[in-house]
Amino acid sequence: MNGDPPSTNLPVALTGRFARWVSIVLHPFAVFIALTMVSVRVLAPQAFWSAVCGVAVAVSVSWAFVVQRRRSGQWSTVDASHRSERPLLYAVLLAVLAICWWWMRERAAPMGQGILAVAAMLVAAALLNRWIKLSLHMASLAFAGVSLFSLRSALATVALLLLPLLAWSRLKLARHTLAEVIGGTLLGAAFACGLQVLAG
């Protein structure tokens, strides 16, 4: 009989599938949609639906770009897993953030600083990309977790408690090294702390 017995392969397949779902559920796009919804609800409730629609469009455009790159064979995965694939991803995300900032500037002005902090975080990741491909999954969840402490401490705690699970999934899927996972976490936490200081 060729190959390993099904009983041996099943746990490996299940853990791989679980790791994939963790990465999907905690994808940066999903994390930032959730962070936007909570932040706008607290800081600018009158602009809730306008802000959610704006972010949903921004995420849809970004995701369409990612899928196109993957389906055309120009990227190996939807995560832009090779360092050489990252510069274009950063450029597109920064352009989308600029549009988001323009959209929010009058409708939900308190969100402006948060958008600029995320943009600065991406610029830092782009500059560091020459040496290390930091995990944007980890950076986004760490950013959200720290940012939420002043708004919804219970949600912040949940986000931070999910960091080890997300780190495991990124390592299990071989999308990042341990250094890239840790570096992404520190990047997100650092810029979120900076946002908290600026916001007072």
KOLDRENTI-354884 format. One line per 3 residues: number of its first residue (from 0); for each residue y, x, z of C-alpha. Coordinates in Angstrom, 2 decimals. Example, Ala and Ser with C-alpha at 12.3 -4.5 7.8 and 13.67 -1.06 7.14 Angstrom:
! KOLDRENTI-354884
0> -4.50 12.30 7.80; -1.06 13.67 7.14
END
This chain:
! KOLDRENTI-354884
0> 0.00 0.00 0.00; 3.38 1.50 -1.06; 6.38 1.73 1.26
3> 6.73 0.96 4.93; 5.21 -2.17 6.43; 7.56 -5.17 6.44
6> 7.57 -5.10 10.22; 9.14 -1.63 10.09; 11.73 -2.51 7.45
9> 12.85 -5.81 8.96; 14.79 -4.44 11.98; 16.56 -1.91 9.75
12> 17.48 -4.60 7.23; 18.69 -6.94 9.97; 20.87 -4.32 11.66
15> 22.34 -3.35 8.29; 23.11 -6.97 7.50; 24.64 -7.49 10.93
18> 26.80 -4.38 10.51; 28.00 -5.70 7.15; 28.97 -9.05 8.66
21> 30.82 -7.37 11.52; 32.85 -5.40 8.99; 33.56 -8.56 6.97
24> 34.61 -10.70 9.94; 36.77 -7.89 11.34; 38.13 -6.79 7.97
27> 41.78 -5.66 8.09; 42.84 -8.64 5.99; 41.20 -11.08 8.44
30> 42.60 -9.22 11.44; 46.17 -9.26 10.12; 45.97 -12.94 9.17
33> 44.90 -13.72 12.74; 47.56 -11.41 14.19; 50.24 -13.08 12.05
36> 49.17 -16.57 13.11; 49.30 -15.69 16.81; 52.53 -13.70 16.57
39> 54.43 -16.34 14.58; 53.18 -19.11 16.85; 54.69 -17.27 19.82
42> 57.77 -15.62 18.29; 58.87 -18.01 15.54; 56.90 -21.28 15.74
45> 59.30 -23.06 13.38; 58.20 -20.70 10.59; 54.47 -20.92 11.25
48> 53.31 -22.51 8.00; 55.75 -20.57 5.88; 54.55 -17.29 7.40
51> 50.87 -18.19 7.12; 51.28 -19.16 3.47; 53.12 -15.93 2.73
54> 50.46 -13.79 4.38; 47.66 -15.75 2.71; 49.21 -15.10 -0.71
57> 49.69 -11.41 0.12; 46.08 -11.06 1.23; 44.83 -12.95 -1.84
60> 46.74 -10.63 -4.17; 45.50 -7.54 -2.32; 41.92 -8.78 -2.33
63> 42.06 -9.63 -6.04; 43.18 -6.06 -6.71; 40.35 -4.64 -4.57
66> 37.72 -6.80 -6.26; 39.00 -5.88 -9.72; 38.74 -2.16 -8.93
69> 35.22 -2.59 -7.61; 33.95 -4.76 -10.49; 35.46 -2.46 -13.08
72> 33.49 0.42 -11.57; 36.62 2.37 -10.65; 35.78 2.13 -6.96
75> 32.37 2.72 -5.41; 32.86 -0.02 -2.78; 35.43 -2.68 -1.92
78> 36.47 -0.44 0.99; 37.73 2.35 -1.30; 35.19 4.59 0.39
81> 36.16 7.81 -1.37; 39.32 9.62 -0.36; 40.41 9.85 -4.00
84> 40.44 6.02 -4.18; 42.80 5.62 -1.25; 46.25 6.59 -2.66
87> 46.34 3.62 -5.04; 45.13 1.30 -2.27; 47.92 2.49 0.03
90> 50.50 2.05 -2.73; 49.42 -1.54 -3.43; 49.30 -2.46 0.26
93> 52.76 -1.00 0.86; 54.15 -2.96 -2.09; 52.61 -6.16 -0.72
96> 54.04 -5.44 2.73; 57.50 -4.97 1.21; 57.22 -8.41 -0.37
99> 56.01 -9.86 2.96; 58.97 -8.33 4.75; 61.35 -9.84 2.18
102> 59.66 -13.24 2.57; 59.77 -13.14 6.37; 63.25 -11.68 6.85
105> 64.94 -15.07 7.23; 62.01 -17.39 7.84; 60.50 -15.39 10.72
108> 62.89 -12.54 11.50; 61.03 -11.41 14.68; 58.06 -10.47 12.48
111> 60.12 -7.88 10.63; 59.52 -5.09 13.12; 55.79 -5.73 13.08
114> 55.63 -5.55 9.29; 57.60 -2.30 9.31; 55.27 -0.86 11.96
117> 52.22 -1.70 9.84; 53.91 -0.15 6.80; 54.67 3.01 8.78
120> 51.05 3.13 9.93; 49.86 2.95 6.31; 52.31 5.69 5.27
123> 50.91 7.92 8.02; 47.34 7.17 6.92; 48.30 7.94 3.31
126> 49.82 11.28 4.29; 46.78 12.20 6.38; 44.45 11.16 3.56
129> 44.64 14.67 2.14; 42.55 15.83 5.09; 40.84 12.77 6.52
132> 40.05 9.22 5.32; 41.00 7.25 8.41; 39.29 3.92 9.01
135> 41.70 1.08 8.25; 39.22 -1.34 9.84; 39.57 0.48 13.15
138> 43.32 1.03 12.76; 44.01 -2.66 12.11; 41.92 -3.92 15.03
141> 43.39 -1.35 17.42; 46.90 -2.23 16.20; 46.22 -5.93 16.73
144> 44.67 -5.40 20.15; 47.56 -3.37 21.53; 50.21 -5.54 19.85
147> 48.79 -8.74 21.31; 49.03 -7.60 24.94; 52.63 -8.79 25.23
150> 51.84 -12.08 23.46; 48.30 -13.16 24.36; 46.61 -10.76 26.77
153> 43.24 -12.55 26.60; 43.10 -12.19 22.81; 44.21 -8.57 23.12
156> 41.33 -7.88 25.48; 38.84 -9.48 23.09; 40.17 -7.41 20.19
159> 39.91 -4.16 22.12; 36.42 -5.00 23.39; 35.32 -5.49 19.78
162> 36.39 -1.97 18.81; 33.07 -0.28 19.76; 31.10 -2.89 17.78
165> 33.31 -2.39 14.74; 33.01 1.39 15.08; 29.22 1.07 15.12
168> 29.29 -1.08 11.98; 31.47 1.40 10.06; 29.15 4.24 11.03
171> 26.01 2.20 10.33; 27.27 1.37 6.83; 28.15 5.05 6.31
174> 31.70 4.12 5.35; 33.20 6.64 7.77; 32.43 9.62 9.96
177> 32.90 9.51 13.72; 36.15 11.50 13.39; 37.49 8.98 10.86
180> 36.61 6.07 13.12; 38.22 7.65 16.18; 41.23 8.77 14.15
183> 41.75 5.27 12.74; 41.60 3.79 16.24; 44.17 6.26 17.58
186> 46.43 5.66 14.57; 46.47 1.89 15.06; 46.95 2.13 18.81
189> 49.78 4.67 18.47; 51.82 2.60 16.02; 51.26 -0.56 18.04
192> 52.52 1.24 21.13; 55.54 2.38 19.14; 56.16 -1.23 18.12
195> 56.01 -2.34 21.74; 58.58 0.28 22.73; 60.95 -0.71 19.90
198> 60.53 -4.39 20.63; 61.34 -3.78 24.28
END
